[in-house]
Amino acid sequence: MKKQHISDAVIRRLPRYYRYLDDLHSKETVRISSSSLGNRMGITASQIRQDLSCFGEFGQQGYGYNIIELRAEIGRILGVDTQRRLVIVGAGHLAHALMQNFDFVQDGFSLDAAFDISPALIGKRVNGVLIRSMEEMEDYFAAVHPAVAVLTVPKSVAQEVARRLDALGVKGIWNFTNVELSVSPHVFVEDVHFADSLLTLSYRISKKTYGEKE
């Protein structure tokens, strides 16, 4: 892999490439050109070639990309084959939905445990995942060293819990709390704002668009 700065825009397109290639692989497609892939994704062929060139040389001119090989390579870049350990902190309704429906293993993560303060939840299992007391977090992290925490606690305690996770050595936080977290520079935070996505959709379907006259 080339040692260079990779822009955030390129990084955010990689999962899309992987998803489209995974779909093509499931349909037993063997090869695809950058123009055909670009048409499917709604981006230019040159953009695809430029993005992939950040990580090495892929495909052959006139032959396109081998689906299996490119999918595997992008999966390796994304860490899909790493199987990093992951925990959920805050085992409420959203956490239950993730534990029951989200395929963490497919994306390279092993969901080991969930944590909560509710006596009604502690000790229960959801899709095989044990919900533990928040008081067990320090001992658990010292023994297991999970890399990522999914944060689904109430907004009122989000920053406090994030600092605690930071101190425990977590490398990344998948943040569903709608709070802009303050953590150490070495901790990566990926924010998920459902309302932002819905409001973006609202704007796009609105009869009045920005700058449009009545």
N, C-alpha and C positions, 0 to 999 in steps of 0.2 A: 504493500500500500504506500502511496506517495505521502511524504511528510509535508503537509501544507495545511493552511487554515481552510476548513470546510465551512461554508456559510450555513446559517440556520435554515435558510430556504431550501438548500440542497438536502440537508439532513431530514427535513420534514417531508420531502418528496420520496425519500427512500422507502418508507413503509408503503406508500402507494405503489411504487414499482413492485415491491415484494408481493403485495396483495393481487395485483393484476397478473403477475407471473404465476402466482400460485393458482389462480383461476384458470389460466391457460394450460398449466401443467395438468390440472384435474380434467381438462377436456382433451388431454393427450396431444396437444399442439407441440410440435418438435422445435420449430424455429420461428422467429418473428423479426421483421425489420424494424428499425427505429421509427420509420414513418408510420408503419401499421400500429405499433405500440402507442405512438404519439396520437394517432387518430382516436384510439380507444380511450386515452386518458385526457384528451383535450389540451395537449401541449405539443410543442414543435419537436420534430426529430432532432434538430440541432440542440435543443435544450436537454434532451435525453442524453445525447452523446457527450455534451459538455458536463453534465452531472456525473455520468459514469467515469469520465476521464479523470475526475478528482481521485479515484480509487485505483486506477490502473487501466489496462487495455482489455476491452471486451468486444467480442464479435469480430467478424471479418467482413470487409467491404464486399458487397454483392451477395453475401450469404446470411447476413443478419446475426441475431443472437440465438445461441442454443438455450432453450427455455430452462432446462434442468440445471445447466451449468451457471447461468446468470442468476437464477433463483437461489441456488446454493451459495453463490458468492455474496449476493446482497444479504442473505440471511446471516452469513458469517459476519459481515460488516455490522449488521444490526445486533449481533450477539444472540441470535435465535438458538444457536446450538450450545450456548453456554450453560443454560439452566441455573440462573441465579436464584438464590433464595429470597422469598418475598413474604411479608406479613401484612395483615390488615389491622389498623388501629381505629377502633370505633366500629362495633359490630351491629349497627342498626339496620334499617330497611335497605338502604343503598348497599351496604356491605353484604347483606344476605343475597341481594340480587346478583352482585358480582361473584360471590362464592358459588352460587347455584348455576349461573349462566355463562360466565366469562371463562374461556379456555386459556388460562395462564400458561399451561405447558406448551401449547402451540406457539406462543410468543416468547418462549425461552425462560419462563419463570416457574419456580416450584413454590406453590403457596403452602406454607408450613403451619401457620397459626394465625388466629385473630385475637385481639385484645379488647376488653371492655370493662366498665366499672359496674355494670348491672348484675346483681346476684341472680336475676332471672335468666341471664344469658350465659354466665360463666359455667363452664363444665359441659355445655351442650356442643354438639357437632352439627355443622352445616355442610352437606356434601363431603363429609369426611374430615372437615377442618375443625379442629378443637378451638373453642373460644376460651381463652385464659383470662385471668385477672390482670389488670394493668399493673398490679403490684409485682407480677412475675416478669415484667419486661426486662429489667436489668439482668437478672440471672439468665433469662432466655437468650438475650442478645450476646452475653458473654460466652454462652455455650455454642450457639448456632451461627452467629454472625450473619444475619440476613442483610442483603445488600440494599433492598428497596422496601419502603413502607408505603402502603396505600392509606392515605389519611382521610377518614370519613367521620371525624368527630364533629360536634357542634362548633359553630364559629367562635363562641365565647372562650373555648379552650384550645383552639387550633394553634395559636402561636406558642402557647405553653408546651403543648405536646410536641410540636415541631422542634423546639429547643431541646427537649428531652431526647428525641430521636437523634438529633444532631450530636448530642453528647455521647450517645450510645454507639456512634460510629456508622450510622446509616449513610449510604452513598447517594441515594436518590429518594425523593418523595413524590408520589403520584397524588396530587392534592385536589380533593373534591370539596374543599370547605368554603370556597369563594372568599378566602382571606389571602391577601398577598403576604406570604411568609418571609420572615427575616431569619436566614440561617447562614452558616459558614460558607465561604466561597467554594469549598470543595464538595458541597452537597448540591446536587442538581435537583431542581424542582420543576415538575411539569404540571401546570395548572389546567384543570378541566372546569370550564364555566358553562354549565348547561344553558343558563339564561342568555349568555352572550351569543351562543349558537342560535337559540330560538329567536332572539331579537334581530339577528342578522337575517334570518329567514323572513321575519316580519317585514323588515325593510324591503327585501327583494320582491315580496308579493304585494307590497303596498301599491295602491293606484297612484300615489304621489311619490315620485322619486326626488332625491335632492337636486335642487336647481330647476326642477320642471315647473313650468307655469300652469296654472289652472286653466 
